[in-house]
Amino acid sequence: MVVEEVPEPLPGDNGVLVRVGYSLISSGTETAALRGGGSLLRKIAAKPEALKKVAGAIASQGIAGTVEMAKYKLEQYTPAGYSAAGIVVARGKDVQGLEIGDRVACAGAGYANHAEVIFVPRNLAARVPDGVELRDAAFATVGAIAMHGVRRAGVGLGETVVVIGLGLIGQLTVQLLHAAGCRSVGIDPVRERVELALNKFRLEKGIWEPAEALEAVREYTDGVGADAVLICAATASDEPLNNAFRMVRRKGRVVVVGAVGMHLERQEIYAREADLLMSTSYGPGRYDPDYEEGGHDYPIGYVRWTENRNIAEFLRMLGEGKLDAAGLITGVYPIHEAERAYAEVTGGQGRLAVLLEYDLPAGRGFPDSGNGLPAGKNGRIAVSADPEAIAATASSKAAAGTGRSVKGAVKGQVNVAVIGAGAFATGVLLPNLRRLDRCHLRAVVSTTGYKAKQAARRFGADYCTTDYQEVLGDEQVDQVCIATPHNLHAPLAIAAAAAGKDIFVEKPLGMTLDECAAVDNAVKSSKVKLVVGFNRRFSPLAVRARVLLARDTGPKMAVYRVNAGPVPPGHWTLDPVEGGGRILGEAVHFFDLLTWLFGEEPVEIHARSIQTDRAGVVNADNLAVTIQFARGSVANLLYSCLGDSSFPKERLEIFSAGKVLVLDDFKQLSVSSAPAEGLVLRRADKGHFEELKAVLDLCRGAQNDEGLGQLAGVAEGALATWCALEALKSGEKHG
């Protein structure tokens, strides 16, 4: 664990910005993530799927590039924490039911982090009742986990319930069972935990000798068995689950709350005809982005207890004195001592609940800077990372601080700000910019502060920020590179043009033709330069192919096969608002490349789609497209997500004037009639570096430099978007 100073988050429309008072370190879930280790090779070898990715990366990027990518992955910060409480200092325009100054409990990994300032979606925040200390409210997330487990068990007055595992969630489960009028039996190999539950939380029967557990439960229930068993343990062993079925009565219920082995012994389940139930974290809504991030609540008439309502109920019970969180606290540390706090939790001292404490201003008055915080303020956050990798980076790169250095202008140098710190920006864009002598990285922007800090440190930026307006107002920034989710491309390009900055924007230029037109107007009005990231135009093989095709007259035909491979369900590129789907998000590359190679504009698009994938889910991103060009050329583009991603991705065959050109994955170009005119590269080159070099030349005013004619502007970006939209429309009609 390390504590870093990072830019504060910005409030989104569907959430609140919270100044944290306390955050809870979970003695189970969180600390398990810190027990890994070993060398880079050992970490890769432990995961077969990682080996396949490494092999593919070596093939496309070479050994040096793959090692660089792996090192960056190891250096990446992982924010810790998922249960916190604090005070609302700003709220999004769509938020209802919370006001600035309200005390709230916050939930969710990636949101309720161990940090001074956090952004939390509305459905992951609940108001803390008067009389409940923020210190106790910081337990609300784990309280909701325990509450949902009890609800899943469906227990009633007088029933006997066994709790296996008396860690933090197990202790809260015991309290909830008592409040529900149940008789509880607790099992844990740590005697001190059993005695805590017996002496403080009204556990009726405690067992710390595993060998005695089955007989003790049988005796306590007069040989009938427990009505329900809740497994709150965390272990890879199958024993807790199978023992649970031995303890439960006929037609009883076993609920898995913790992470345990799941290899079942059939006989015990069969004999009792018992039910096995899973309890998913805080309750209904968990892991549903529409609920958690989109702010869409479930109707109470259909889903009585959502994760937010579970959190609120736990807080209410705290306020009424029915639950005791303070009795679980075994340590409180200020945020700057987070390393020490984690050492206490993971060091075997039996710590149960350790809190991190943050400085809060007295009362509920806050400085007003639009978001309730002093302008330019940065906050501390506790993150896990590879300390050796971080140290190596800090010693060899500019460690982007939170201040703003003022550098003198260097003749011929372009000061660049990169907006976005996702996989493409950190894996492709920033490494290639670093290779260019004439490029100076002025700033990195990400809506997530620790990602901005990580990328800025790695690639030597002067500073990092979460607010893109800061770089647009920076007079030293000459050019902005936009590498954000697709729905932000056009709005950010328009804002950058209004600020007088030259623009490099990743594809697509816009998600609609109206967006493309708005960008065009903004660029023309401000007279700035804009380039769309169609890098394949700069692949040496594509350049060679274009030269060969330029010699031919008459129409051409082409078959372009793209084995795009699957992406995980819920990936942002599939989101209709944020990503727009893979045809609009990626296939624009291939429409543009064909247009550029042929030197003709597409005039007509026809497509057929597979509307469902192998899982039966509607998926319009599998298309077979026929493209008619202005001077008679025709191309077929097959874009499929159904294949094996380990198979080569792209193959383009072009038939023209008695010869056939075959471009294989940007690594080999074959020419049937003149093999000597072909070209084989040591590794695939899709043109990213040469494209960025030409972009910087354009920004410097080198209008006549070789290669600048290959750059794609607004017109080319809009044409590719038109092709994608027409293909989707036709595919939907004929699918």
N, C-alpha and C positions, 0 to 999 in steps of 0.2 A: 504494500500500500504506500502511496505517496500522496501528498497534499499539494495541489497546483493552484496557482492564480490564473483564472481564465475569464474571458469576457462574459458578462452577464447575459442570460437568455432574454429574448424578446417575447412579450405576450402575444399569443396567437388569438384568433377570433373566438375559438371554442374553449378557452381555458383561462387560468389565472396565474399571475406571477406571485410567488409566495416567498417572503423572507422567513427563513427557517429558524425555529427556536431550538428544536430537538429532532434528532433522527435516531432510529433504532438499528443497532447491528444485530442481525439475526444470528444466533449461535449455531444454527444448522445450515440453512440454505446458502447464506452468503459466504460463510467461511469455507464451505466445501470447494468453492471456485478458486480459493487461494492455495490449495494443497497440491496443485500440479507442479510441474517443474521439469528440469532436465534440459538437454541440449536441443538445438533446433532439429537435428536429424531424428532424435528420439521422439520429439513431439509429432513430427510428420509421420514417422513409421508407425506410430500408435493408431493412426487413422487411415484405413485403406483408401477411403474416398479422397483424402488429402494427397496420397501418393499419385492417384490418377490425375489430379489437378496439377501437381508439380510436373509430371511427365508432359502434360499438354503445354504448360507454361514454358518449359525448356525448349520444346519444339518450336514455339512461336516467338519467344523472346530471348532464347539463349540462356546459358548458365548464369552469366553475370546479371542479366536482367531478372532472372528468377530469384536469385539470391537477394537482390535488392528488394524485390517485392516481398519476400518472406521476412526479411529484416524489418521492413515497415510494419508488416502485420504483427510481429512480436512487440514492436515499440508502441503499438496503439494502446491508448488509454481505454480502460473499461470502467465506466462509472459504477460505483458500488451503492448499495442501499435501495430500499423500496418501501420504507415506512417512515413518514416524517410528519411534523406538525409545525405550523408557523402562522404568519399573518399575511393576508392578501394585501399586496401593494399596487397591483394593477390587474385589470380584468379585460378580456376580449369583448368585442362589441356584441357577440351573440350569447354571452353568458347571462343566465338568469338565476336568481336565488342566492347570489353571493355579492357582497359589496366590499369595496376597499376598506380595510381595517378589520374585517371579520377574521376571527381565528378559525383555522381549518386544519383538519387531518388530511394527509395526502398519501396516495398509494401508487404503486406501479414501478417496476424496474425500468430505468431509463428516464423516469420523471421524478419520483420522490427520492432523489439521490441524497447522499451525504454531501450537501453543498449549502452555501450561505443563501443562495437565491436559486429557486427552481421554477420551471414552468410546468403546470399540471393541467391536463384536460379537465373540463368541468365534471364529468362523471367519475373522476378519480379523486375528487375533493369533496369533503363534507364538513359542514359547520360544526365547531366544537361548542357544546352547551356551556352556559355560564356555570362556574363552579368546578369545571374539569380543568386540571392543570395541563398546559401544553406538553409537559414531560410525560404525562400519562396518555395523552391523546396520540403521542408518537407510536403507541402500540396498536393503533386502530387497524392497520393492515393485517398484522398477524392475528389480531382478534377476529377479523372478518374471515380469515382462513379457518380458524377454529369453529366459528359460528356456522359456516357453510357445511363443515364436516358433520356437526351435530344435526343440522337440518337434513342432510342426506340420510342420516341414520333413522330419521323419522321416529325418534324416541318419545315416550310419553310418561306421565306421572307413574312413579313406582317401578319403572323398568330398571333392570340392572345392566350397566354398560361398562365394558372393560376398555381402558385406554392403554394401549401399548406404546410406550415412549413418553416420558414426562419431561421433555425439553420445554422450550418456550410455548409452543403451540399446545403441547400436551397439558401443561399447567393451566392454560386458559380454557382448554376443553373441559377439564375437571370442574372449573368454576361455573362454566355454562351448564354443565349437566346438573350441578347442584341447584342452580337457578331454575332449571326446568323440572325439578322434582324427581330426579333420577338418583338411583343408588350407583356409586361409582367404585370401580376397582382399578388401581393404577399399577402398571408394571414397568420397571426400569432397572437396569443393572447398577445404576449409580444410586447408592443408598440415600445420599443427601437430598437428591431430588424427590425421592419417595417420601422422605420425612418432611420436606417442605410442603408437599401437597397434603400430607396428613395433618400437619400442625397448623397450617395457615389457610388452606383452601378447601377444607372439609371433605377431603378424600376419605371414603369410608373403609377401604381395604387397600393396603399397600404391599407390594411384593417386589423384592430386589434380588431374589435368588431365582434365576430362570428355570432351574430344574424343578422348582416347587410350584411354578405358575399354574400348570394345568390342574393339578390336584387342588390347589388353593381356590381356584375359580369354581371347580366342581363342588367343593365343600361349601363355599359361600352361597352358592345358588341351590343348595339342597339337591345336587345331582342333575338339575335341569339344564344348566348352562346359561350363559349370558344372553340377554335379548339382542344385544348388539355389541360389536367390537369395533373400536376406532383405532386405526393404526397410524400413530403420529410419529413413528420412528423414521430415521434416515439411515438405510443400510442396503448394501447390495445383496444381502442374504435373503433367501426365500423363507427362512424359518419363521419370522413374525407373521407372515401371511398364512402359512399352513397351520401354525399354532392357533391363529385366530379362528379358523374353521373348526379346530378341535374344541375350542372353548365355547363356541356359540351354540345355542339351543337349536332344535329342529325348526326350520323355517325362519331362523334368525337372520340378521344382517351383518355383513362385514364391510366396513367403509375404509378405503385406502385414502388417507390424507397426506401422508408423507411419501418419500421416494424409497420404495423397497423392492426387493426381488419379486418377480411375478410368475415364477414357475410353480404351478399348482399341482398338488396331489389330489387327483380326481376323487378318490374314495371318500374323503372326509366331506367334501361338498355334496357329493351324490347322496351319501347316507343321510345327511341333514336337510337336503334340499334347500340349502341356504342361499341367500342373495349376496353377490359381490357387487359393490357399488364404488365408483370412483368419485372423488370430491375434487373439483377443479378450482383450486386456488380460492379467490375471494367470493366466487359465486357467478351466477348468470351475467353475461356481459364480458367476462374475462376473455381476453384474446380475440375479441370481436372488434376490429378497427372502427366499424360503424358506430358502435356503442362508445368505446373508450376514446377514440380520437375525433370521430365525427359528431359526437354529442347527441346521438339519437337514443333516447331512453326507451326501455321496454314498458308497455302499458301495465300499470300496476294490477289491473284486472286479470291479466294473463300471466305476468311474472311478478309475484308478490315480493320476492326478495332478490333483487339484483345486487351486484357487488357494492354499489354505492349505498343502497338501503341497508345492507349488512354492516357496512362501516358506520353509518349513522346510528344504527341500533346498538352497536357495541359502545359507541360514545354515550348514548342515552343511558345504558346500563351502568357505565362508569359513573355518570352524574348522579344516578340514584343509589350508588353505593352497593350495587349487586355484584360488581366485579372489582377486583383489586389488581391494578397494574404496578403500582408503586412497590408492592411486596416482592416483585420479580426482579427489580433493578439491583444489579450487583456491581455497577460502576458507572460513573459519569465523567467524560473527558471532553475538554475543549477541542474544537475541530483541528487545531494545529497539532494536537497530540493523537491524531487518528491512527498513526502507525503503532503507537503504544497501546491504544485501545484494542486494535485487532490482534496484537501480540497477546494481550490478556485473554481474549476470547479463544484464540487458536492454540494457546500454549498449554492446555491441559489443566488449567486451574479451576475448571468447573464453573466458569462464568456462565450465567444464564442469559441475562439481558443487560447489555452495555449500551449506553446512550452517548451520542456526540452532542455537545452543547454549542450554541452559537450566540453571538452578541445580538440582542434585540434592543432597539431604542425604547426608552421608557414611554409608557402610555401608547396611544394609537396615532400619534402625529408623525407624519413622514415628510421628508423633503419632497418637493414637487418638481419633477423633471420630465413629466409626461408618463413615466412608468413608476413613479413613487420612489425612485432611487436617485442619488446624486449622479449627474451627468458624467459619463465616462467611467463609472465605477466598475471594478472587476470583483469577482467573488472567488472564494476558495472552495475547492471541491476535492473530495477524496476519491482516488481512482486506483485500480490495480493495473500494473504494467510490469514489463521486464526491466528491472532497475539497471542492469548492465547495458542493455540496448539504449535506454534513455541517456545514461551517462556518456556513452560513446557518441551519440548524436549531439548532445549538448557541447561536447568538447570539440567537435569538428564542424558544426554548423552554427550559424547565427541563432542564438536562443531567443526567438521572438518574444520580447518583453511586452508589457502592457503599455509602455510609453510610446511616444511617437517621435522617432528620430527624424531630423531634417537633413537631407543629404543634398549636396550641391549637384547641379545638373552635369551629366557626363555626355560629351558630344557623341551622337550616334547611338546612345543607349535609350532603351524604351523601358519606362517604369510601368510594370504590369500589376494589376490587382486581379486575383482569381476569386470569383464568387462561386462557392461550392467546394466541399471537401469530401465528396463521396468517392466511390471506387474508381471511377474514370479519372477524376481530377487528381487523386493521389497516386494512381497506378500508371497513368499515361501522360496527362497534361503537365503536371508539375515536374515530373522527372525530365521530360523533354525540354521544358522551358529552362530548367537548370543547366542543360547542356549548351544553351545559347549564350555566347559571351556578351552579346549586345542587349540581353534581357536582364533587367534587375527586378526581382520580386519585391514589390512594395508592400503588398498586404494579401492576406488570405481571409475570406469571409465564409462563415458557416453559421447557420442558425443554432447549431450546437456548439457551445463555447469550448469544450474540451477538444472537439474535433478541429476547430479553428486553430487552437493553440498547438496541437500535435502536428498538424500539417505545416504551420508557420515555422515551428522549430525545426522540423525535418528538412525543409527546403530553403531555410534561411531568409524568411520574409522579415521586413522591418517591424511589422506589427500584425496583429490579428484582431478581428472584431466579429460580432454577430449582426451588426447593422450595416447593410450594404450602402446606406445613405452616407456613411462615414467615408467610404472610399470614393463615392461620387463627388463628395465635397472636398476631397484631397487634391489640391492643386498640382501635386507632384505626380499623380497617376495619369499616365498618357493613354493607357488602354486597359479595358476590362475584359476578362475571359469569363464567360458565363457557362458554368457546368453544373447546373441545378436540375431538379426535376423539370420535366418538359413544360408543365403549365406555367412556369415562371420565366421561360425564355423570352417570350415577346414582351411582357411587362418590364422586365429588367433591361432589355435592349432599348425600349422606348425611354426609360428613365436615364440610361447611360447616354443616349443620344442627346437628351435634353440638357445633360450636364456637360456636353461637349467632349465626351470621351470616345475614342475609337473602340470598336467592338469586335471581339471574336466570340461567336455564340455557337455552342454545340447544336447539332441537329436534334429535333426539327426546329426550324426558325419560328414556327407558330403552329398551334393545334387547329386553327381554322384559317380560312383565306382572309377573313376580316382582320384577324390578328396580324397576318403577314402584311396586309395593306396598311395597317396602323404603324407597323415598324418602318415600312417604306416611306410613309409620310414624315415620320420622326427623323429618319436618317437624311432625307432630302432637305428638310427644314434646317437642320443643324449643320449640314454639310460635313458630317463625320464619315469615317470609313467603317464598313461592316462586312465581315466575312463569316460565312456559315461553315461549320466544321465537317465538310465532305472530304475527309483526308485521303480516301482511296484514289482520288485524282492525282495524288502525289506519290503513289506507289511506283517504284521504278519499272515494275512489270506493266502496270496500267499505262504509264507514259510511253513505253516501247510499243504496246499494242495500239495506242492511238496514232502513233507515227506510222505504223504499218498500215492501219486502216485508212489513213488520210490519202494514201496513194490510190485507193480504189474508187471507182465511180460506180454508180448504181446502188440499189438497195442491199441491205445486209440482213442476216437473220442471226438470232442468238438464243441460247438456252442458258439461263442462270439458275443454278440450284443452290439454295441456301439451307443447310442443315442447322437451323438456329438452336435446336435443343430446348428442353423444358426449363422453365424457371419455377421456383417454389410458389405454391398458391399464396395469394396475398401479397406478392411482390409488387412494389410501387409502380413498376412499369405497366402492370395490368390494370391498375386503377383507372377508371374512365376519366376522372378529373385530373389526377396528378400525372399519370403517365400516358394515357390515351391509347394504350395497347401497343403491341410490338410492331405492327405494320406502320403506324404513324411514328413510332419511336425509333425503329431501326431500319425498316425496309426502305425508308426514304433514301438511305445510302445507295441502294441498288438501283432505284429509279434514276437517281442522279448520275451514277457511274455509267449506265447504259446511254443516257442522254448525252453525256460528255464524250464518250467513246465514239458514238455514231455522228456527233455533230448535228443532230436533228432533235427537234422538240417533239415530245409525245402529243398526239392529238386525240387518241381514243383509247380507252381502257376497258377491258372486259375481264371478269374474274369469276372463279368458282371457289367456294370455301367449304371446309368441313366444319359444320357448326357445333359439333360436340367432339371432345377428345376421348381418350381411353377411359377416363373416369366418368364420362357422361355429362361433363360440364360444358356449357356453351362456350366456345372458343373460336372467335372469328379470326384468329391470328395464323391460321393455316390456310394459305391462299395459293391458287394457281392462277397467275395473271398473264394475260396477253396484252401487249402494248403495241399500238400502231403509231408509227412515227410519220413526220410531215412529208418526207421524201420517199415513203414507201417501205422503209425498213420495218421489221417486225421482231419482237423479242418475247420470249416466254420466261417468266420469273416464277419459280416454285419456291415458296417460303414455307418451311415446315418446322413446327415445334414438337413433332411426334418422334423424332429420331433419337439416336444415341449421340450425346454431346462429345464423346471421345472420338467419333468419326470426323474426318476433315469437314470444315464448315462450308467452304465456298468453292464452287467450280463453275467457270464461265466458258462456254463454247461459242465461238463466233464464226459464221460461215460467210465468206466474202470473196468475190472475184476469183474463184478457183482455189482458194486456200482455206484452211481451218486454223484458227487460233484457239488455244486452250490455256486458260489461266487457272492454275491449281493453287487455291488458298494463299495467293500472293507470295508463293515461294518458287513457282516454276511457270514459265511461259513457253509453250511449245508452238511451233509454226510448221504445219504439215509440208508445205511446198518448199520451205527453206529452213531446215533445222538449225543452221548456223545463226539465224536471226532470233532464235529463242534465247532464253536467259534463265539461269538457275541461281537462286540465292542460297546462302548458308542457312538463313532463317527467314521466316515470313516478314515482310515489310509492307505495312498498310499505309505508309506515307505520313505518319503523324509528325515526325521531326521536320521533314522538308516543308510540310504545310505551315507549321509554326514559324519556321525560318522565313518563309515568304510573307507571312502575316506581319512579322516585325519589319521586314523590308518595306511593306506597304505603309505601315504606320510611320516609318522614317521618311516616307516620301520618295522611295526609290521605285518610281512608277515603271521604269524600263528594265528592271532587273529580270533576268531569265526566270521563267516559272510563274511570274505574277499573273499571267493570263489564265492559269489553271484555277485561281481562286474563285470560289463561289460566293456571289453576293446575294442581295435580297431577292432579285428576280429568280435566281436558281433555287434558292431556298423555298420560295413560294411555289415554284413549279413542282418540286419534289413533294411538297405538302399536298398540292392538287392531285398528283398521281396517287398518293396514299389514300386520300379521301375518296377518290373515284373508285379505287380498287375495293375499298371496304364497302362502298355503296353497292357496287356490282356484285360482290361476293355475298352480301346479305340478301340481295334480290334473287340470286341464282344458286344459293347454297342448298 
